[in-house]
Amino acid sequence: MEKGEVDLTGAKQNTGVWLVKVPKYLSQQWAKASGRGEVGKLRICKNHGKTEVSFTLNEELTAIDGLEHKNACAPREHPFTMQTVGGQTLAVFSETSSDKMALEGVVVQKAECRSAVDDNYMKLKKLQIEESSKPVRLSLQLDKAVTSNYKPVANHAYNLEYERKKKEEGKRSRAAKQQVLDMLFSAFEKHQYYNIKDLVDITKQPVTYLKEILRDIGIYNVKGTHKNTWELRPEYRHYHGEEKTDA
């Protein structure tokens, strides 16, 4: 049978199967059975003409793992509540490790397997509720310092660098506007174009304050060869040497 085909032998044999809903803990207990070992006994009987079905879990599979209280056991008796299939057509398919599918049969009976409400069941439900209500995270007091490589970082390098620049910026005191203008005009006599970082280094002024003054006397180039640089307005330009403007 090639991949993508479905083995329909089950349909030819007219195999009828039951679709049964079981409690989660019961399926977990079944998974513990080694190989194809027996997990319990299914009992079907007639009572006053009515069919009664129940499942009894093997005693060696009643121990519940994962609970602190080792005396908790899964209930053994599980009566079935029978349900009609109705107008639905349901089928059961199986899939092998080689991705081949086969029709196992058509659902002829639906049922729900429920635990008998006894002492074991009530104790199990109580412990499950207690386990589920425990917080996922707990606060613990450490007896000694953490020495692993996963120690939390109080502050990251980029945050420290930002704080350093912020403090440095705060230390710069504003000079008188005329004094700043004199420094700017002196700088622009030497070169026509400057980026803001260089002008901050020259004037030692806060960036915001420096930009306010530059807007009065300068032009910010947003494109071209000298993109992202400042230059003086034509009426303020005066250069020495080779670097001259066309104005």
Protein Blocks (a to p, Z undefined) as FASTA:
>chain_A
ZZhiacfklmmnopacddddddfklmmmmmmpghjacfbdcddddeehiacddddddfkl
mpcghiablmbccdfbdcdddddebjadcddddddfkopacdfbdcfbdcdddddddfkl
mmmmmmmmmmmmpcfbdcdddfbdcfbfkbccfbafklmmmmmmmmmmmmpccddfklmm
mmmmmmmmmpmbdcfklmmmmnopafklmmmmmmmmmccdfedjkgoiacddfklgcceh
jbdcfZZ
